[in-house]
């Protein structure tokens, strides 16, 4: 199969990596700001009307995740990189995650009436646009070839394990909302150890993906995922403890036994 090679997508390698390192630095600064300022993104259980115009929660999720679903595969497919089995594996895992997150997950949500501020949707749209570009461009335009190795096996196992934790935890939370309109304390599975196994699973997923791809773009995405979701998990954890007096004392926020 032949794909069009758009020369407009060629960038100077030095500039690309300068921007990529800057992107990682911005992620680290964002993480530190969210942790120490205790800023809470106003959606889900933390919804409020102080952040301006809002849209339906489900449509918000769709538009936030759509750039990642489309851009990274598009860039790789039109690039000069040989479409080997490893490339197909990378694209398949990426699409497997983002088709669920963009299409299926919003359809499963039991959040009738919930809103998400447009500013959050736009921020997440740009976030996924940047990450999709960095990951796709480095794979498609700056890599020579990818060989099947032990890192492929280890990374795929870690990715799929994280996906299982993420989706099973999401399903548990959705089922609780299905049974009762009010929030409840989740139990079972990884909830025995942490408040946000769905976030933990997603972080694991993208570090597994980074092990498969083994380049800076994929690592930056894994780091950004952690930078974004760890503060979110801490906010959830604190909300649980504040909302439920009987909340398990030994349960951590996002990393079992540690944090």
C-alpha atoms as a printed R data frame, in Angstrom:
    type eleno elety resid chain resno       x      y      z
1   ATOM     1    CA   UNK     A     1   0.000  0.000  0.000
2   ATOM     2    CA   UNK     A     2   1.389  3.393 -0.974
3   ATOM     3    CA   UNK     A     3   0.772  6.531  1.027
4   ATOM     4    CA   UNK     A     4   1.300 10.106 -0.086
5   ATOM     5    CA   UNK     A     5   4.456 11.641  1.289
6   ATOM     6    CA   UNK     A     6   3.661 15.269  2.130
7   ATOM     7    CA   UNK     A     7   6.947 17.172  2.168
8   ATOM     8    CA   UNK     A     8   5.270 19.959  4.141
9   ATOM     9    CA   UNK     A     9   5.475 17.669  7.177
10  ATOM    10    CA   UNK     A    10   9.265 17.694  7.176
11  ATOM    11    CA   UNK     A    11  10.746 19.761  9.994
12  ATOM    12    CA   UNK     A    12  14.309 20.399 11.044
13  ATOM    13    CA   UNK     A    13  15.253 17.670 13.536
14  ATOM    14    CA   UNK     A    14  16.950 20.125 15.884
15  ATOM    15    CA   UNK     A    15  13.866 22.327 16.086
16  ATOM    16    CA   UNK     A    16  11.634 19.305 16.617
17  ATOM    17    CA   UNK     A    17  13.607 18.064 19.629
18  ATOM    18    CA   UNK     A    18  13.959 21.576 21.042
19  ATOM    19    CA   UNK     A    19  10.173 21.908 21.007
20  ATOM    20    CA   UNK     A    20   9.777 18.398 22.414
21  ATOM    21    CA   UNK     A    21  12.065 19.125 25.379
22  ATOM    22    CA   UNK     A    22  10.179 22.390 25.910
23  ATOM    23    CA   UNK     A    23   6.913 20.429 25.852
24  ATOM    24    CA   UNK     A    24   8.204 18.058 28.553
25  ATOM    25    CA   UNK     A    25   9.366 21.032 30.646
26  ATOM    26    CA   UNK     A    26   5.912 22.627 30.326
27  ATOM    27    CA   UNK     A    27   4.415 19.341 31.491
28  ATOM    28    CA   UNK     A    28   6.653 19.255 34.555
29  ATOM    29    CA   UNK     A    29   5.784 22.867 35.406
30  ATOM    30    CA   UNK     A    30   2.086 22.068 34.979
31  ATOM    31    CA   UNK     A    31   2.429 19.091 37.310
32  ATOM    32    CA   UNK     A    32   4.165 21.135 40.011
33  ATOM    33    CA   UNK     A    33   1.609 23.920 39.686
34  ATOM    34    CA   UNK     A    34  -1.350 21.535 39.999
35  ATOM    35    CA   UNK     A    35   0.174 19.726 42.982
36  ATOM    36    CA   UNK     A    36   1.216 22.766 45.001
37  ATOM    37    CA   UNK     A    37  -1.619 25.134 44.052
38  ATOM    38    CA   UNK     A    38  -4.196 22.378 44.572
39  ATOM    39    CA   UNK     A    39  -6.036 23.615 41.484
40  ATOM    40    CA   UNK     A    40  -8.931 21.329 40.613
41  ATOM    41    CA   UNK     A    41 -10.130 20.989 37.006
42  ATOM    42    CA   UNK     A    42 -13.892 21.701 37.158
43  ATOM    43    CA   UNK     A    43 -15.441 18.635 35.557
44  ATOM    44    CA   UNK     A    44 -16.879 15.341 36.749
45  ATOM    45    CA   UNK     A    45 -17.411 15.306 40.502
46  ATOM    46    CA   UNK     A    46 -15.601 18.648 40.744
47  ATOM    47    CA   UNK     A    47 -17.961 20.480 38.379
48  ATOM    48    CA   UNK     A    48 -18.778 24.127 39.019
49  ATOM    49    CA   UNK     A    49 -20.088 27.066 37.033
50  ATOM    50    CA   UNK     A    50 -17.194 29.444 37.691
51  ATOM    51    CA   UNK     A    51 -15.226 28.515 34.561
52  ATOM    52    CA   UNK     A    52 -17.567 30.002 31.975
53  ATOM    53    CA   UNK     A    53 -19.609 28.394 29.216
54  ATOM    54    CA   UNK     A    54 -19.991 24.622 29.461
55  ATOM    55    CA   UNK     A    55 -21.155 21.840 27.144
56  ATOM    56    CA   UNK     A    56 -22.535 18.357 27.668
57  ATOM    57    CA   UNK     A    57 -20.033 16.068 29.378
58  ATOM    58    CA   UNK     A    58 -20.224 13.366 26.699
59  ATOM    59    CA   UNK     A    59 -19.645 15.748 23.803
60  ATOM    60    CA   UNK     A    60 -16.817 17.282 25.782
61  ATOM    61    CA   UNK     A    61 -15.055 13.923 26.055
62  ATOM    62    CA   UNK     A    62 -15.551 13.304 22.337
63  ATOM    63    CA   UNK     A    63 -13.977 16.592 21.231
64  ATOM    64    CA   UNK     A    64 -11.165 16.384 23.795
65  ATOM    65    CA   UNK     A    65  -9.976 12.969 22.631
66  ATOM    66    CA   UNK     A    66 -10.686 13.207 18.885
67  ATOM    67    CA   UNK     A    67  -7.350 14.842 17.848
68  ATOM    68    CA   UNK     A    68  -5.335 11.999 19.365
69  ATOM    69    CA   UNK     A    69  -7.480  9.350 17.664
70  ATOM    70    CA   UNK     A    70  -7.012 10.905 14.220
71  ATOM    71    CA   UNK     A    71  -3.744 12.833 14.069
72  ATOM    72    CA   UNK     A    72  -1.110 10.345 15.206
73  ATOM    73    CA   UNK     A    73  -2.266  7.496 12.878
74  ATOM    74    CA   UNK     A    74  -2.674  9.949  9.982
75  ATOM    75    CA   UNK     A    75   0.880 11.278 10.323
76  ATOM    76    CA   UNK     A    76   2.380  7.793 10.554
77  ATOM    77    CA   UNK     A    77   0.367  6.440  7.620
78  ATOM    78    CA   UNK     A    78   1.415  9.217  5.223
79  ATOM    79    CA   UNK     A    79   5.045  9.148  6.402
80  ATOM    80    CA   UNK     A    80   7.930  7.388  4.611
81  ATOM    81    CA   UNK     A    81   8.432  4.852  7.438
82  ATOM    82    CA   UNK     A    82   7.965  1.234  6.329
83  ATOM    83    CA   UNK     A    83   4.568 -0.015  7.521
84  ATOM    84    CA   UNK     A    84   5.997 -3.056  9.297
85  ATOM    85    CA   UNK     A    85   4.317 -5.345 11.809
86  ATOM    86    CA   UNK     A    86   5.731 -3.238 14.657
87  ATOM    87    CA   UNK     A    87   4.273 -0.056 13.160
88  ATOM    88    CA   UNK     A    88   0.900 -1.775 12.762
89  ATOM    89    CA   UNK     A    89   1.138 -2.910 16.401
90  ATOM    90    CA   UNK     A    90   1.850  0.657 17.576
91  ATOM    91    CA   UNK     A    91  -1.045  2.067 15.563
92  ATOM    92    CA   UNK     A    92  -3.386 -0.711 16.701
93  ATOM    93    CA   UNK     A    93  -2.678 -0.133 20.395
94  ATOM    94    CA   UNK     A    94  -3.034  3.629 19.963
95  ATOM    95    CA   UNK     A    95  -6.356  3.342 18.117
96  ATOM    96    CA   UNK     A    96  -7.582  0.646 20.518
97  ATOM    97    CA   UNK     A    97  -7.175  3.084 23.388
98  ATOM    98    CA   UNK     A    98  -8.449  6.212 21.693
99  ATOM    99    CA   UNK     A    99 -11.423  4.668 19.895
100 ATOM   100    CA   UNK     A   100 -12.632  3.551 23.313
101 ATOM   101    CA   UNK     A   101 -11.856  6.905 24.955
102 ATOM   102    CA   UNK     A   102 -13.340  9.011 22.119
103 ATOM   103    CA   UNK     A   103 -16.378  6.973 21.046
104 ATOM   104    CA   UNK     A   104 -17.279  4.202 23.475
105 ATOM   105    CA   UNK     A   105 -16.477  5.779 26.843
106 ATOM   106    CA   UNK     A   106 -18.685  8.871 26.372
107 ATOM   107    CA   UNK     A   107 -21.569  6.604 25.326
108 ATOM   108    CA   UNK     A   108 -21.202  4.602 28.552
109 ATOM   109    CA   UNK     A   109 -21.156  7.593 30.890
110 ATOM   110    CA   UNK     A   110 -24.035  7.895 33.355
111 ATOM   111    CA   UNK     A   111 -23.654 11.626 33.804
112 ATOM   112    CA   UNK     A   112 -26.950 13.036 32.528
113 ATOM   113    CA   UNK     A   113 -26.986 16.782 33.067
114 ATOM   114    CA   UNK     A   114 -23.258 17.012 33.795
115 ATOM   115    CA   UNK     A   115 -21.387 19.796 32.028
116 ATOM   116    CA   UNK     A   116 -17.744 20.458 31.245
117 ATOM   117    CA   UNK     A   117 -16.343 23.982 30.683
118 ATOM   118    CA   UNK     A   118 -15.351 24.759 27.110
119 ATOM   119    CA   UNK     A   119 -11.980 26.046 28.354
120 ATOM   120    CA   UNK     A   120 -11.211 22.522 29.643
121 ATOM   121    CA   UNK     A   121 -12.316 20.968 26.338
122 ATOM   122    CA   UNK     A   122 -10.121 23.365 24.335
123 ATOM   123    CA   UNK     A   123  -7.131 22.788 26.637
124 ATOM   124    CA   UNK     A   124  -7.468 19.008 26.311
125 ATOM   125    CA   UNK     A   125  -7.982 19.321 22.533
126 ATOM   126    CA   UNK     A   126  -4.680 21.214 22.209
127 ATOM   127    CA   UNK     A   127  -2.971 18.798 24.607
128 ATOM   128    CA   UNK     A   128  -3.974 15.775 22.512
129 ATOM   129    CA   UNK     A   129  -3.144 17.604 19.292
130 ATOM   130    CA   UNK     A   130   0.415 18.266 20.504
131 ATOM   131    CA   UNK     A   131   0.980 14.773 21.865
132 ATOM   132    CA   UNK     A   132  -0.480 13.144 18.756
133 ATOM   133    CA   UNK     A   133   1.838 15.234 16.585
134 ATOM   134    CA   UNK     A   134   5.010 14.604 18.609
135 ATOM   135    CA   UNK     A   135   4.445 10.849 18.845
136 ATOM   136    CA   UNK     A   136   3.349 10.404 15.232
137 ATOM   137    CA   UNK     A   137   6.003 12.631 13.691
138 ATOM   138    CA   UNK     A   138   8.945 11.042 15.488
139 ATOM   139    CA   UNK     A   139   7.730  7.542 14.595
140 ATOM   140    CA   UNK     A   140   7.003  8.370 10.967
141 ATOM   141    CA   UNK     A   141   9.694 10.882 10.011
142 ATOM   142    CA   UNK     A   142  12.623 10.644 12.420
143 ATOM   143    CA   UNK     A   143  12.897  6.886 12.942
144 ATOM   144    CA   UNK     A   144  14.803  4.516 10.669
145 ATOM   145    CA   UNK     A   145  13.023  1.261 11.429
146 ATOM   146    CA   UNK     A   146  11.558 -0.661 14.352
147 ATOM   147    CA   UNK     A   147  12.657 -4.202 15.149
148 ATOM   148    CA   UNK     A   148  10.741 -6.755 17.167
149 ATOM   149    CA   UNK     A   149  12.582 -7.250 20.471
150 ATOM   150    CA   UNK     A   150  12.128 -7.953 24.152
151 ATOM   151    CA   UNK     A   151  11.033 -4.342 24.663
152 ATOM   152    CA   UNK     A   152   8.124 -4.998 22.272
153 ATOM   153    CA   UNK     A   153   6.875 -7.922 24.344
154 ATOM   154    CA   UNK     A   154   7.395 -6.214 27.700
155 ATOM   155    CA   UNK     A   155   5.828 -2.972 26.486
156 ATOM   156    CA   UNK     A   156   2.789 -4.709 24.991
157 ATOM   157    CA   UNK     A   157   2.185 -6.698 28.194
158 ATOM   158    CA   UNK     A   158   2.458 -3.531 30.308
159 ATOM   159    CA   UNK     A   159   0.194 -1.602 27.917
160 ATOM   160    CA   UNK     A   160  -2.517 -4.277 27.874
161 ATOM   161    CA   UNK     A   161  -2.298 -4.727 31.651
162 ATOM   162    CA   UNK     A   162  -2.769 -1.000 32.114
163 ATOM   163    CA   UNK     A   163  -5.673 -1.013 29.671
164 ATOM   164    CA   UNK     A   164  -7.361 -3.808 31.634
165 ATOM   165    CA   UNK     A   165  -6.950 -1.926 34.920
166 ATOM   166    CA   UNK     A   166  -8.177  1.295 33.318
167 ATOM   167    CA   UNK     A   167 -11.284 -0.143 31.685
168 ATOM   168    CA   UNK     A   168 -12.302 -2.484 34.506
169 ATOM   169    CA   UNK     A   169 -12.033  0.430 36.943
170 ATOM   170    CA   UNK     A   170 -14.031  2.696 34.624
171 ATOM   171    CA   UNK     A   171 -16.709  0.010 34.371
172 ATOM   172    CA   UNK     A   172 -16.859 -0.297 38.156
173 ATOM   173    CA   UNK     A   173 -17.358  3.448 38.588
174 ATOM   174    CA   UNK     A   174 -19.980  3.573 35.817
175 ATOM   175    CA   UNK     A   175 -21.873  0.635 37.341
176 ATOM   176    CA   UNK     A   176 -22.000  2.400 40.706
177 ATOM   177    CA   UNK     A   177 -23.544  5.472 39.060
178 ATOM   178    CA   UNK     A   178 -25.981  3.156 37.279
179 ATOM   179    CA   UNK     A   179 -27.136  1.705 40.605
180 ATOM   180    CA   UNK     A   180 -27.280  5.026 42.413
181 ATOM   181    CA   UNK     A   181 -27.257  8.618 41.145
182 ATOM   182    CA   UNK     A   182 -25.076  9.667 44.077
183 ATOM   183    CA   UNK     A   183 -21.352  8.982 44.270
184 ATOM   184    CA   UNK     A   184 -20.354  5.951 46.330
185 ATOM   185    CA   UNK     A   185 -17.160  4.397 47.646
186 ATOM   186    CA   UNK     A   186 -15.893  1.903 45.052
187 ATOM   187    CA   UNK     A   187 -14.604 -1.453 46.295
188 ATOM   188    CA   UNK     A   188 -12.886 -4.465 44.764
189 ATOM   189    CA   UNK     A   189 -10.098 -4.859 42.241
190 ATOM   190    CA   UNK     A   190  -7.416 -2.191 42.423
191 ATOM   191    CA   UNK     A   191  -9.803 -0.027 44.438
192 ATOM   192    CA   UNK     A   192  -8.638 -2.063 47.433
193 ATOM   193    CA   UNK     A   193  -5.316 -0.235 47.206
194 ATOM   194    CA   UNK     A   194  -5.884  3.118 45.478
195 ATOM   195    CA   UNK     A   195  -8.664  5.632 44.908
196 ATOM   196    CA   UNK     A   196  -8.033  6.040 41.170
197 ATOM   197    CA   UNK     A   197  -6.988  2.767 39.513
198 ATOM   198    CA   UNK     A   198  -8.449  4.063 36.243
199 ATOM   199    CA   UNK     A   199  -5.796  6.812 36.233
200 ATOM   200    CA   UNK     A   200  -3.107  4.376 37.398
201 ATOM   201    CA   UNK     A   201  -4.002  2.016 34.549
202 ATOM   202    CA   UNK     A   202  -3.807  4.754 31.935
203 ATOM   203    CA   UNK     A   203  -0.397  5.871 33.179
204 ATOM   204    CA   UNK     A   204   0.814  2.259 32.952
205 ATOM   205    CA   UNK     A   205  -0.586  1.988 29.418
206 ATOM   206    CA   UNK     A   206   1.461  4.847 28.037
207 ATOM   207    CA   UNK     A   207   4.685  3.859 29.750
208 ATOM   208    CA   UNK     A   208   4.182  0.439 28.168
209 ATOM   209    CA   UNK     A   209   3.695  2.149 24.810
210 ATOM   210    CA   UNK     A   210   6.874  4.175 25.390
211 ATOM   211    CA   UNK     A   211   8.797  0.940 25.992
212 ATOM   212    CA   UNK     A   212   7.567 -0.443 22.654
213 ATOM   213    CA   UNK     A   213   8.332  2.706 20.665
214 ATOM   214    CA   UNK     A   214  11.471  3.555 22.644
215 ATOM   215    CA   UNK     A   215  11.784  7.194 21.600
216 ATOM   216    CA   UNK     A   216  11.487 10.604 23.241
217 ATOM   217    CA   UNK     A   217   8.091 11.467 21.752
218 ATOM   218    CA   UNK     A   218   6.415  8.420 23.285
219 ATOM   219    CA   UNK     A   219   8.221  8.996 26.602
220 ATOM   220    CA   UNK     A   220   7.060 12.628 26.649
221 ATOM   221    CA   UNK     A   221   3.475 11.459 26.223
222 ATOM   222    CA   UNK     A   222   3.818  8.958 29.083
223 ATOM   223    CA   UNK     A   223   5.299 11.668 31.303
224 ATOM   224    CA   UNK     A   224   2.560 14.141 30.352
225 ATOM   225    CA   UNK     A   225  -0.056 11.492 31.178
226 ATOM   226    CA   UNK     A   226   1.454 11.121 34.655
227 ATOM   227    CA   UNK     A   227   1.836 14.901 35.049
228 ATOM   228    CA   UNK     A   228  -1.855 15.326 34.260
229 ATOM   229    CA   UNK     A   229  -3.458 12.347 36.003
230 ATOM   230    CA   UNK     A   230  -1.521 12.199 39.286
231 ATOM   231    CA   UNK     A   231  -2.796 15.621 40.481
232 ATOM   232    CA   UNK     A   232  -6.286 14.654 39.288
233 ATOM   233    CA   UNK     A   233  -6.087 11.429 41.304
234 ATOM   234    CA   UNK     A   234  -4.932 13.334 44.394
235 ATOM   235    CA   UNK     A   235  -7.959 15.633 44.055
236 ATOM   236    CA   UNK     A   236 -10.280 12.625 43.765
237 ATOM   237    CA   UNK     A   237  -8.630 10.970 46.764
238 ATOM   238    CA   UNK     A   238  -9.049 14.067 48.922
239 ATOM   239    CA   UNK     A   239 -12.656 14.417 47.768
240 ATOM   240    CA   UNK     A   240 -13.411 10.820 48.808
241 ATOM   241    CA   UNK     A   241 -11.869 11.342 52.244
242 ATOM   242    CA   UNK     A   242 -13.799 14.571 52.732
243 ATOM   243    CA   UNK     A   243 -17.104 13.142 51.473
244 ATOM   244    CA   UNK     A   244 -17.072  9.776 53.276
245 ATOM   245    CA   UNK     A   245 -16.087  9.484 56.929
246 ATOM   246    CA   UNK     A   246 -15.781  5.702 56.542
247 ATOM   247    CA   UNK     A   247 -13.346  5.949 53.620
248 ATOM   248    CA   UNK     A   248 -10.518  3.354 53.969
249 ATOM   249    CA   UNK     A   249  -7.525  4.964 55.716
250 ATOM   250    CA   UNK     A   250  -4.905  2.731 54.082
251 ATOM   251    CA   UNK     A   251  -6.050  3.386 50.532
252 ATOM   252    CA   UNK     A   252  -3.569  5.532 48.558
253 ATOM   253    CA   UNK     A   253  -4.397  7.995 45.772
254 ATOM   254    CA   UNK     A   254  -2.868  6.541 42.604
255 ATOM   255    CA   UNK     A   255   0.207  4.350 43.268
256 ATOM   256    CA   UNK     A   256  -0.428  1.268 45.456
257 ATOM   257    CA   UNK     A   257   1.270  1.405 48.884
258 ATOM   258    CA   UNK     A   258   3.254  4.521 47.885
259 ATOM   259    CA   UNK     A   259   1.236  7.618 46.926
